[in-house]
Amino acid sequence: MAEGGAALKVARVAPGRFDFSAAAGPIPVEVIECARSELHDWRRSGTPVLSLPFTGDAFREVMTETEAYLRALLGIPDNYRVLFMHGGASAQFAAVPLNLLRGGRRACYLDSGYWSGKAMAEARRYCSVEVAASSADTGYDRVPELPSLRSDAAYCHIVANETVNGVQYHAFPESGDVPLVADMTSDFLTRPLDITRFGVIYAGAQKNLGIAGLAMVVVREDLVGSADPATPGILDYAVQARHASHYYNTPPTFAIYLAGLVFKWLAERGGIAAMEQANRGKSERVYAAIERSGGFYRCPVQAAHRSQVNVCFHFADDALTQTFLAAAQSEGLFNLAGHPSVGGVRASLYNAMPEAGAETLAQFMTAFARRNG
Ligand SMILES: *Cc1c(COP(=O)(O)O)cnc(C)c1O
């Protein structure tokens, strides 16, 4: 793997303040410290990292290293391309049908919640969307099973982790010869993956990989190069795949630089397997506080389908939600409100949430239940 300079310095964490926002994951303090020190001078090159020209050798080095770290972390096989794209995950909602329909008229989507709905709405601009299965009828309390698939579907799309509803695939559906496409915006790099199961994986960067403005796309080679002729260049996988030799336009340089630091941070902490273990421990603590509460807190998601990164729950008495959120904030536990479409409470436990954050939240929940139950 390319060596990205010295190891990140271990920074002191500000004690007692934890941010559980779902919309943007915490950035590891070591990453912030390193970025701060390089803002004015990238690796003693004299060039501020904020203004690295994308055409120069320094940025090329950043790009190469960032890709090498990601490939090593996930064990991405050689027949997959790694793309750094603009427009977040939402641009991929359009890029996927534009690149993958290959003349076909039909795509299959599994409806597991809020982000599935967004992805389908965008795809309907380009093709006929077959909702192969949905868990809407049971209030998205689980991920839907994939029934037998129509073989004329150009691809099959899932949302690996539904950030709003708190449901997650713990086993991925078998889609046979139909390429499986996964939106992993909220759980990319939170657990090991068998990449070969997928045609395309994409993820907006702001939850586990750094800051907004970047989407990572991992795409199997044979799916690159057949985009609809009307595809905007910026969304065409083949155009983007040429980045190593030729950039289509200015990439989100700072977001890519920061993602590279996050990948390095992950590697220094034992990689993805270590993250998964930590994430399981963090989420189990919070789910255990729910189970121990004797019905005071209720998690609507079936146990086998619960997310390890977005833990959602509500109160038997909804009037307690605001009291809970205010009390939590006064103890340093921030941004715990559920998504407006579902209400209640949501604790997001992305990679950079320390185990102490989950532990502090679980203890707070138990004390709050005792006071208000
Ligand atoms: C946050 C999120 C998105 C939206 O990402 P943008 O980068 O804002 O477009 C899409 N899918 C999932 C699963 C998400 O969690």
PDBQT file of the ligand as one rigid body, heavy atoms in Angstrom, charges set to zero:
ROOT
HETATM    1  C1  LIG A 401     -27.584  10.238   3.679  1.00  0.00    +0.000 C 
HETATM    2  C2  LIG A 401     -28.005   9.193   2.726  1.00  0.00    +0.000 A 
HETATM    3  C3  LIG A 401     -28.207   9.473   1.362  1.00  0.00    +0.000 A 
HETATM    4  C4  LIG A 401     -28.086  10.870   0.796  1.00  0.00    +0.000 C 
HETATM    5  O1  LIG A 401     -26.760  11.195   0.613  1.00  0.00    +0.000 OA
HETATM    6  P1  LIG A 401     -26.345  12.568  -0.139  1.00  0.00    +0.000 P 
HETATM    7  O2  LIG A 401     -24.873  12.438  -0.171  1.00  0.00    +0.000 OA
HETATM    8  O3  LIG A 401     -26.856  13.678   0.711  1.00  0.00    +0.000 OA
HETATM    9  O4  LIG A 401     -26.978  12.564  -1.473  1.00  0.00    +0.000 OA
HETATM   10  C5  LIG A 401     -28.533   8.434   0.523  1.00  0.00    +0.000 A 
HETATM   11  N1  LIG A 401     -28.668   7.177   0.986  1.00  0.00    +0.000 NA
HETATM   12  C6  LIG A 401     -28.493   6.868   2.286  1.00  0.00    +0.000 A 
HETATM   13  C7  LIG A 401     -28.627   5.449   2.733  1.00  0.00    +0.000 C 
HETATM   14  C8  LIG A 401     -28.160   7.868   3.194  1.00  0.00    +0.000 A 
HETATM   15  O5  LIG A 401     -27.974   7.561   4.490  1.00  0.00    +0.000 OA
ENDROOT
TORSDOF 0
